[in-house]
Amino acid sequence: MANRRVFYDFTFSRPKSVLIAALVAGDQRIIAAHNDAEKVALNRLKQFAAVRVRSKMPDRLSVLT
């Protein structure tokens, strides 16, 4: 499995209850709060994101963030 790649996929979507609450109440702050929470979560995930690049030289290993 020399060509194996590991991949993680993260999906962010607001629950229907958030959208309904915002529409029924006519309050866009509810959607804005959810969007802000998504930004915080994505920024947190970015802190842990890295790519490992293998070199043909066994004593070299690069980690890119």
PyMOL Python script that loads the backbone (N, CA, C, O; Angstrom):
from pymol import cmd

cmd.read_pdbstr("""\
ATOM      1  N   MET A   1       0.824  -1.184   0.000  1.00  0.00           N
ATOM      2  CA  MET A   1       0.000   0.000   0.000  1.00  0.00           C
ATOM      3  C   MET A   1       0.873   1.254   0.000  1.00  0.00           C
ATOM      4  O   MET A   1       0.700   2.130   0.848  1.00  0.00           O
ATOM      5  N   ALA A   2       1.774   1.341  -0.910  1.00  0.00           N
ATOM      6  CA  ALA A   2       2.676   2.486  -0.970  1.00  0.00           C
ATOM      7  C   ALA A   2       1.958   3.775  -1.338  1.00  0.00           C
ATOM      8  O   ALA A   2       2.415   4.859  -0.975  1.00  0.00           O
ATOM      9  N   ASN A   3       0.858   3.676  -2.042  1.00  0.00           N
ATOM     10  CA  ASN A   3       0.133   4.868  -2.478  1.00  0.00           C
ATOM     11  C   ASN A   3      -1.053   5.209  -1.582  1.00  0.00           C
ATOM     12  O   ASN A   3      -1.919   5.992  -1.972  1.00  0.00           O
ATOM     13  N   ARG A   4      -1.098   4.640  -0.415  1.00  0.00           N
ATOM     14  CA  ARG A   4      -2.213   4.860   0.501  1.00  0.00           C
ATOM     15  C   ARG A   4      -2.226   6.298   1.017  1.00  0.00           C
ATOM     16  O   ARG A   4      -1.178   6.850   1.353  1.00  0.00           O
ATOM     17  N   ARG A   5      -3.403   6.899   1.080  1.00  0.00           N
ATOM     18  CA  ARG A   5      -3.566   8.240   1.617  1.00  0.00           C
ATOM     19  C   ARG A   5      -4.671   8.223   2.666  1.00  0.00           C
ATOM     20  O   ARG A   5      -5.740   7.650   2.452  1.00  0.00           O
ATOM     21  N   VAL A   6      -4.402   8.852   3.788  1.00  0.00           N
ATOM     22  CA  VAL A   6      -5.405   8.972   4.838  1.00  0.00           C
ATOM     23  C   VAL A   6      -6.023  10.357   4.713  1.00  0.00           C
ATOM     24  O   VAL A   6      -5.314  11.349   4.544  1.00  0.00           O
ATOM     25  N   PHE A   7      -7.335  10.419   4.796  1.00  0.00           N
ATOM     26  CA  PHE A   7      -8.026  11.681   4.613  1.00  0.00           C
ATOM     27  C   PHE A   7      -9.174  11.776   5.604  1.00  0.00           C
ATOM     28  O   PHE A   7      -9.884  10.799   5.842  1.00  0.00           O
ATOM     29  N   TYR A   8      -9.349  12.941   6.172  1.00  0.00           N
ATOM     30  CA  TYR A   8     -10.472  13.206   7.062  1.00  0.00           C
ATOM     31  C   TYR A   8     -11.330  14.296   6.438  1.00  0.00           C
ATOM     32  O   TYR A   8     -10.808  15.269   5.894  1.00  0.00           O
ATOM     33  N   ASP A   9     -12.620  14.134   6.516  1.00  0.00           N
ATOM     34  CA  ASP A   9     -13.553  15.099   5.961  1.00  0.00           C
ATOM     35  C   ASP A   9     -14.436  15.608   7.093  1.00  0.00           C
ATOM     36  O   ASP A   9     -15.041  14.821   7.820  1.00  0.00           O
ATOM     37  N   PHE A  10     -14.506  16.918   7.237  1.00  0.00           N
ATOM     38  CA  PHE A  10     -15.331  17.522   8.277  1.00  0.00           C
ATOM     39  C   PHE A  10     -16.455  18.310   7.608  1.00  0.00           C
ATOM     40  O   PHE A  10     -16.212  19.103   6.698  1.00  0.00           O
ATOM     41  N   THR A  11     -17.667  18.088   8.060  1.00  0.00           N
ATOM     42  CA  THR A  11     -18.827  18.778   7.504  1.00  0.00           C
ATOM     43  C   THR A  11     -19.484  19.600   8.596  1.00  0.00           C
ATOM     44  O   THR A  11     -19.736  19.113   9.699  1.00  0.00           O
ATOM     45  N   PHE A  12     -19.756  20.858   8.270  1.00  0.00           N
ATOM     46  CA  PHE A  12     -20.429  21.744   9.208  1.00  0.00           C
ATOM     47  C   PHE A  12     -21.751  22.177   8.587  1.00  0.00           C
ATOM     48  O   PHE A  12     -21.778  22.734   7.490  1.00  0.00           O
ATOM     49  N   SER A  13     -22.829  21.923   9.286  1.00  0.00           N
ATOM     50  CA  SER A  13     -24.128  22.380   8.814  1.00  0.00           C
ATOM     51  C   SER A  13     -24.989  22.714  10.032  1.00  0.00           C
ATOM     52  O   SER A  13     -24.959  22.027  11.052  1.00  0.00           O
ATOM     53  N   ARG A  14     -25.744  23.777   9.887  1.00  0.00           N
ATOM     54  CA  ARG A  14     -26.582  24.179  11.022  1.00  0.00           C
ATOM     55  C   ARG A  14     -27.789  23.258  11.103  1.00  0.00           C
ATOM     56  O   ARG A  14     -28.349  22.869  10.079  1.00  0.00           O
ATOM     57  N   PRO A  15     -28.185  22.913  12.308  1.00  0.00           N
ATOM     58  CA  PRO A  15     -29.382  22.086  12.471  1.00  0.00           C
ATOM     59  C   PRO A  15     -30.621  22.845  11.971  1.00  0.00           C
ATOM     60  O   PRO A  15     -30.660  24.075  11.997  1.00  0.00           O
ATOM     61  N   LYS A  16     -31.608  22.107  11.527  1.00  0.00           N
ATOM     62  CA  LYS A  16     -32.845  22.743  11.069  1.00  0.00           C
ATOM     63  C   LYS A  16     -33.466  23.592  12.166  1.00  0.00           C
ATOM     64  O   LYS A  16     -34.073  24.627  11.889  1.00  0.00           O
ATOM     65  N   SER A  17     -33.316  23.158  13.408  1.00  0.00           N
ATOM     66  CA  SER A  17     -33.915  23.909  14.520  1.00  0.00           C
ATOM     67  C   SER A  17     -33.327  25.315  14.627  1.00  0.00           C
ATOM     68  O   SER A  17     -34.026  26.252  15.012  1.00  0.00           O
ATOM     69  N   VAL A  18     -32.044  25.467  14.288  1.00  0.00           N
ATOM     70  CA  VAL A  18     -31.419  26.793  14.329  1.00  0.00           C
ATOM     71  C   VAL A  18     -32.022  27.679  13.246  1.00  0.00           C
ATOM     72  O   VAL A  18     -32.369  28.832  13.502  1.00  0.00           O
ATOM     73  N   LEU A  19     -32.144  27.143  12.045  1.00  0.00           N
ATOM     74  CA  LEU A  19     -32.713  27.915  10.944  1.00  0.00           C
ATOM     75  C   LEU A  19     -34.172  28.273  11.224  1.00  0.00           C
ATOM     76  O   LEU A  19     -34.589  29.408  10.994  1.00  0.00           O
ATOM     77  N   ILE A  20     -34.940  27.317  11.713  1.00  0.00           N
ATOM     78  CA  ILE A  20     -36.349  27.571  12.008  1.00  0.00           C
ATOM     79  C   ILE A  20     -36.473  28.617  13.114  1.00  0.00           C
ATOM     80  O   ILE A  20     -37.299  29.524  13.012  1.00  0.00           O
ATOM     81  N   ALA A  21     -35.675  28.506  14.156  1.00  0.00           N
ATOM     82  CA  ALA A  21     -35.722  29.490  15.249  1.00  0.00           C
ATOM     83  C   ALA A  21     -35.406  30.882  14.729  1.00  0.00           C
ATOM     84  O   ALA A  21     -36.050  31.854  15.125  1.00  0.00           O
ATOM     85  N   ALA A  22     -34.416  30.990  13.844  1.00  0.00           N
ATOM     86  CA  ALA A  22     -34.052  32.292  13.288  1.00  0.00           C
ATOM     87  C   ALA A  22     -35.174  32.847  12.426  1.00  0.00           C
ATOM     88  O   ALA A  22     -35.471  34.040  12.495  1.00  0.00           O
ATOM     89  N   LEU A  23     -35.804  32.000  11.611  1.00  0.00           N
ATOM     90  CA  LEU A  23     -36.877  32.468  10.733  1.00  0.00           C
ATOM     91  C   LEU A  23     -38.140  32.826  11.504  1.00  0.00           C
ATOM     92  O   LEU A  23     -38.760  33.856  11.240  1.00  0.00           O
ATOM     93  N   VAL A  24     -38.520  31.984  12.454  1.00  0.00           N
ATOM     94  CA  VAL A  24     -39.735  32.230  13.223  1.00  0.00           C
ATOM     95  C   VAL A  24     -39.576  33.481  14.083  1.00  0.00           C
ATOM     96  O   VAL A  24     -40.486  34.305  14.168  1.00  0.00           O
ATOM     97  N   ALA A  25     -38.426  33.612  14.712  1.00  0.00           N
ATOM     98  CA  ALA A  25     -38.187  34.767  15.584  1.00  0.00           C
ATOM     99  C   ALA A  25     -37.790  36.006  14.782  1.00  0.00           C
ATOM    100  O   ALA A  25     -37.814  37.121  15.303  1.00  0.00           O
ATOM    101  N   GLY A  26     -37.425  35.808  13.515  1.00  0.00           N
ATOM    102  CA  GLY A  26     -36.979  36.931  12.696  1.00  0.00           C
ATOM    103  C   GLY A  26     -35.678  37.516  13.218  1.00  0.00           C
ATOM    104  O   GLY A  26     -35.431  38.715  13.094  1.00  0.00           O
ATOM    105  N   ASP A  27     -34.849  36.661  13.803  1.00  0.00           N
ATOM    106  CA  ASP A  27     -33.619  37.122  14.455  1.00  0.00           C
ATOM    107  C   ASP A  27     -32.402  36.553  13.737  1.00  0.00           C
ATOM    108  O   ASP A  27     -32.065  35.381  13.902  1.00  0.00           O
ATOM    109  N   GLN A  28     -31.754  37.381  12.950  1.00  0.00           N
ATOM    110  CA  GLN A  28     -30.564  36.954  12.206  1.00  0.00           C
ATOM    111  C   GLN A  28     -29.366  36.728  13.123  1.00  0.00           C
ATOM    112  O   GLN A  28     -28.373  36.140  12.696  1.00  0.00           O
ATOM    113  N   ARG A  29     -29.440  37.178  14.364  1.00  0.00           N
ATOM    114  CA  ARG A  29     -28.331  36.958  15.302  1.00  0.00           C
ATOM    115  C   ARG A  29     -28.127  35.477  15.595  1.00  0.00           C
ATOM    116  O   ARG A  29     -27.020  35.047  15.916  1.00  0.00           O
ATOM    117  N   ILE A  30     -29.203  34.700  15.483  1.00  0.00           N
ATOM    118  CA  ILE A  30     -29.097  33.258  15.716  1.00  0.00           C
ATOM    119  C   ILE A  30     -28.209  32.626  14.646  1.00  0.00           C
ATOM    120  O   ILE A  30     -27.326  31.828  14.963  1.00  0.00           O
ATOM    121  N   ILE A  31     -28.438  32.976  13.397  1.00  0.00           N
ATOM    122  CA  ILE A  31     -27.614  32.451  12.301  1.00  0.00           C
ATOM    123  C   ILE A  31     -26.193  32.993  12.411  1.00  0.00           C
ATOM    124  O   ILE A  31     -25.231  32.258  12.192  1.00  0.00           O
ATOM    125  N   ALA A  32     -26.056  34.267  12.748  1.00  0.00           N
ATOM    126  CA  ALA A  32     -24.726  34.869  12.898  1.00  0.00           C
ATOM    127  C   ALA A  32     -23.941  34.164  14.008  1.00  0.00           C
ATOM    128  O   ALA A  32     -22.738  33.939  13.876  1.00  0.00           O
ATOM    129  N   ALA A  33     -24.621  33.820  15.093  1.00  0.00           N
ATOM    130  CA  ALA A  33     -23.946  33.120  16.200  1.00  0.00           C
ATOM    131  C   ALA A  33     -23.456  31.744  15.743  1.00  0.00           C
ATOM    132  O   ALA A  33     -22.361  31.317  16.108  1.00  0.00           O
ATOM    133  N   HIS A  34     -24.274  31.055  14.944  1.00  0.00           N
ATOM    134  CA  HIS A  34     -23.865  29.745  14.444  1.00  0.00           C
ATOM    135  C   HIS A  34     -22.682  29.889  13.493  1.00  0.00           C
ATOM    136  O   HIS A  34     -21.743  29.095  13.550  1.00  0.00           O
ATOM    137  N   ASN A  35     -22.717  30.891  12.621  1.00  0.00           N
ATOM    138  CA  ASN A  35     -21.591  31.128  11.707  1.00  0.00           C
ATOM    139  C   ASN A  35     -20.311  31.425  12.472  1.00  0.00           C
ATOM    140  O   ASN A  35     -19.236  30.953  12.100  1.00  0.00           O
ATOM    141  N   ASP A  36     -20.423  32.206  13.540  1.00  0.00           N
ATOM    142  CA  ASP A  36     -19.245  32.504  14.374  1.00  0.00           C
ATOM    143  C   ASP A  36     -18.704  31.232  15.023  1.00  0.00           C
ATOM    144  O   ASP A  36     -17.491  31.037  15.111  1.00  0.00           O
ATOM    145  N   ALA A  37     -19.610  30.371  15.475  1.00  0.00           N
ATOM    146  CA  ALA A  37     -19.185  29.109  16.096  1.00  0.00           C
ATOM    147  C   ALA A  37     -18.466  28.228  15.082  1.00  0.00           C
ATOM    148  O   ALA A  37     -17.487  27.563  15.423  1.00  0.00           O
ATOM    149  N   GLU A  38     -18.947  28.216  13.825  1.00  0.00           N
ATOM    150  CA  GLU A  38     -18.267  27.443  12.777  1.00  0.00           C
ATOM    151  C   GLU A  38     -16.852  27.969  12.549  1.00  0.00           C
ATOM    152  O   GLU A  38     -15.914  27.187  12.398  1.00  0.00           O
ATOM    153  N   LYS A  39     -16.701  29.283  12.525  1.00  0.00           N
ATOM    154  CA  LYS A  39     -15.365  29.884  12.320  1.00  0.00           C
ATOM    155  C   LYS A  39     -14.417  29.492  13.440  1.00  0.00           C
ATOM    156  O   LYS A  39     -13.252  29.180  13.193  1.00  0.00           O
ATOM    157  N   VAL A  40     -14.913  29.507  14.669  1.00  0.00           N
ATOM    158  CA  VAL A  40     -14.075  29.120  15.810  1.00  0.00           C
ATOM    159  C   VAL A  40     -13.663  27.654  15.677  1.00  0.00           C
ATOM    160  O   VAL A  40     -12.502  27.309  15.899  1.00  0.00           O
ATOM    161  N   ALA A  41     -14.614  26.795  15.316  1.00  0.00           N
ATOM    162  CA  ALA A  41     -14.315  25.365  15.168  1.00  0.00           C
ATOM    163  C   ALA A  41     -13.296  25.124  14.060  1.00  0.00           C
ATOM    164  O   ALA A  41     -12.374  24.327  14.234  1.00  0.00           O
ATOM    165  N   LEU A  42     -13.449  25.803  12.922  1.00  0.00           N
ATOM    166  CA  LEU A  42     -12.500  25.633  11.817  1.00  0.00           C
ATOM    167  C   LEU A  42     -11.113  26.131  12.189  1.00  0.00           C
ATOM    168  O   LEU A  42     -10.114  25.497  11.851  1.00  0.00           O
ATOM    169  N   ASN A  43     -11.044  27.251  12.878  1.00  0.00           N
ATOM    170  CA  ASN A  43      -9.735  27.751  13.313  1.00  0.00           C
ATOM    171  C   ASN A  43      -9.076  26.785  14.285  1.00  0.00           C
ATOM    172  O   ASN A  43      -7.857  26.620  14.269  1.00  0.00           O
ATOM    173  N   ARG A  44      -9.874  26.150  15.128  1.00  0.00           N
ATOM    174  CA  ARG A  44      -9.335  25.156  16.068  1.00  0.00           C
ATOM    175  C   ARG A  44      -8.797  23.940  15.310  1.00  0.00           C
ATOM    176  O   ARG A  44      -7.730  23.421  15.639  1.00  0.00           O
ATOM    177  N   LEU A  45      -9.540  23.488  14.293  1.00  0.00           N
ATOM    178  CA  LEU A  45      -9.085  22.353  13.490  1.00  0.00           C
ATOM    179  C   LEU A  45      -7.804  22.686  12.732  1.00  0.00           C
ATOM    180  O   LEU A  45      -6.929  21.832  12.587  1.00  0.00           O
ATOM    181  N   LYS A  46      -7.689  23.911  12.252  1.00  0.00           N
ATOM    182  CA  LYS A  46      -6.489  24.315  11.513  1.00  0.00           C
ATOM    183  C   LYS A  46      -5.235  24.197  12.366  1.00  0.00           C
ATOM    184  O   LYS A  46      -4.149  23.953  11.842  1.00  0.00           O
ATOM    185  N   GLN A  47      -5.377  24.369  13.669  1.00  0.00           N
ATOM    186  CA  GLN A  47      -4.226  24.251  14.568  1.00  0.00           C
ATOM    187  C   GLN A  47      -3.657  22.844  14.563  1.00  0.00           C
ATOM    188  O   GLN A  47      -2.468  22.653  14.821  1.00  0.00           O
ATOM    189  N   PHE A  48      -4.488  21.865  14.272  1.00  0.00           N
ATOM    190  CA  PHE A  48      -4.057  20.470  14.300  1.00  0.00           C
ATOM    191  C   PHE A  48      -3.769  19.912  12.916  1.00  0.00           C
ATOM    192  O   PHE A  48      -3.309  18.778  12.785  1.00  0.00           O
ATOM    193  N   ALA A  49      -4.036  20.702  11.884  1.00  0.00           N
ATOM    194  CA  ALA A  49      -3.830  20.230  10.519  1.00  0.00           C
ATOM    195  C   ALA A  49      -2.351  20.257  10.171  1.00  0.00           C
ATOM    196  O   ALA A  49      -1.655  21.230  10.462  1.00  0.00           O
ATOM    197  N   ALA A  50      -1.887  19.214   9.565  1.00  0.00           N
ATOM    198  CA  ALA A  50      -0.492  19.123   9.140  1.00  0.00           C
ATOM    199  C   ALA A  50      -0.380  18.117   8.008  1.00  0.00           C
ATOM    200  O   ALA A  50      -1.219  17.229   7.850  1.00  0.00           O
ATOM    201  N   VAL A  51       0.650  18.276   7.246  1.00  0.00           N
ATOM    202  CA  VAL A  51       0.933  17.349   6.160  1.00  0.00           C
ATOM    203  C   VAL A  51       2.331  16.796   6.392  1.00  0.00           C
ATOM    204  O   VAL A  51       3.273  17.554   6.621  1.00  0.00           O
ATOM    205  N   ARG A  52       2.461  15.508   6.334  1.00  0.00           N
ATOM    206  CA  ARG A  52       3.772  14.889   6.499  1.00  0.00           C
ATOM    207  C   ARG A  52       4.297  14.523   5.124  1.00  0.00           C
ATOM    208  O   ARG A  52       3.631  13.834   4.350  1.00  0.00           O
ATOM    209  N   VAL A  53       5.502  14.996   4.831  1.00  0.00           N
ATOM    210  CA  VAL A  53       6.125  14.722   3.543  1.00  0.00           C
ATOM    211  C   VAL A  53       7.313  13.813   3.781  1.00  0.00           C
ATOM    212  O   VAL A  53       8.249  14.167   4.498  1.00  0.00           O
ATOM    213  N   ARG A  54       7.267  12.657   3.184  1.00  0.00           N
ATOM    214  CA  ARG A  54       8.365  11.701   3.362  1.00  0.00           C
ATOM    215  C   ARG A  54       9.455  11.964   2.337  1.00  0.00           C
ATOM    216  O   ARG A  54       9.186  12.258   1.172  1.00  0.00           O
ATOM    217  N   SER A  55      10.665  11.853   2.794  1.00  0.00           N
ATOM    218  CA  SER A  55      11.811  12.019   1.919  1.00  0.00           C
ATOM    219  C   SER A  55      12.406  10.640   1.645  1.00  0.00           C
ATOM    220  O   SER A  55      12.175   9.694   2.399  1.00  0.00           O
ATOM    221  N   LYS A  56      13.155  10.537   0.587  1.00  0.00           N
ATOM    222  CA  LYS A  56      13.813   9.263   0.291  1.00  0.00           C
ATOM    223  C   LYS A  56      14.951   8.998   1.262  1.00  0.00           C
ATOM    224  O   LYS A  56      15.462   7.883   1.362  1.00  0.00           O
ATOM    225  N   MET A  57      15.336  10.051   1.977  1.00  0.00           N
ATOM    226  CA  MET A  57      16.379   9.886   2.982  1.00  0.00           C
ATOM    227  C   MET A  57      15.696   9.529   4.304  1.00  0.00           C
ATOM    228  O   MET A  57      14.876  10.305   4.796  1.00  0.00           O
ATOM    229  N   PRO A  58      16.019   8.366   4.890  1.00  0.00           N
ATOM    230  CA  PRO A  58      15.296   7.890   6.068  1.00  0.00           C
ATOM    231  C   PRO A  58      15.390   8.797   7.294  1.00  0.00           C
ATOM    232  O   PRO A  58      14.530   8.727   8.172  1.00  0.00           O
ATOM    233  N   ASP A  59      16.401   9.632   7.370  1.00  0.00           N
ATOM    234  CA  ASP A  59      16.560  10.471   8.557  1.00  0.00           C
ATOM    235  C   ASP A  59      15.862  11.831   8.394  1.00  0.00           C
ATOM    236  O   ASP A  59      15.969  12.686   9.273  1.00  0.00           O
ATOM    237  N   ARG A  60      15.158  12.032   7.287  1.00  0.00           N
ATOM    238  CA  ARG A  60      14.468  13.312   7.043  1.00  0.00           C
ATOM    239  C   ARG A  60      12.959  13.098   7.022  1.00  0.00           C
ATOM    240  O   ARG A  60      12.452  12.175   6.385  1.00  0.00           O
ATOM    241  N   LEU A  61      12.266  13.961   7.724  1.00  0.00           N
ATOM    242  CA  LEU A  61      10.814  13.953   7.729  1.00  0.00           C
ATOM    243  C   LEU A  61      10.354  15.380   7.925  1.00  0.00           C
ATOM    244  O   LEU A  61      10.676  15.994   8.943  1.00  0.00           O
ATOM    245  N   SER A  62       9.619  15.917   6.990  1.00  0.00           N
ATOM    246  CA  SER A  62       9.135  17.287   7.072  1.00  0.00           C
ATOM    247  C   SER A  62       7.679  17.299   7.493  1.00  0.00           C
ATOM    248  O   SER A  62       6.899  16.449   7.065  1.00  0.00           O
ATOM    249  N   VAL A  63       7.311  18.248   8.322  1.00  0.00           N
ATOM    250  CA  VAL A  63       5.910  18.440   8.710  1.00  0.00           C
ATOM    251  C   VAL A  63       5.533  19.848   8.328  1.00  0.00           C
ATOM    252  O   VAL A  63       6.124  20.807   8.822  1.00  0.00           O
ATOM    253  N   LEU A  64       4.548  19.987   7.448  1.00  0.00           N
ATOM    254  CA  LEU A  64       4.085  21.279   6.989  1.00  0.00           C
ATOM    255  C   LEU A  64       2.753  21.584   7.666  1.00  0.00           C
ATOM    256  O   LEU A  64       1.910  20.698   7.807  1.00  0.00           O
ATOM    257  N   THR A  65       2.564  22.807   8.076  1.00  0.00           N
ATOM    258  CA  THR A  65       1.290  23.197   8.683  1.00  0.00           C
ATOM    259  C   THR A  65       0.695  24.349   7.921  1.00  0.00           C
ATOM    260  O   THR A  65      -0.383  24.829   8.272  1.00  0.00           O
TER     261      THR A  65
END
""", "prot")
cmd.dss("prot")
cmd.show_as("cartoon", "prot")
cmd.util.cbc("prot")
cmd.orient("prot")
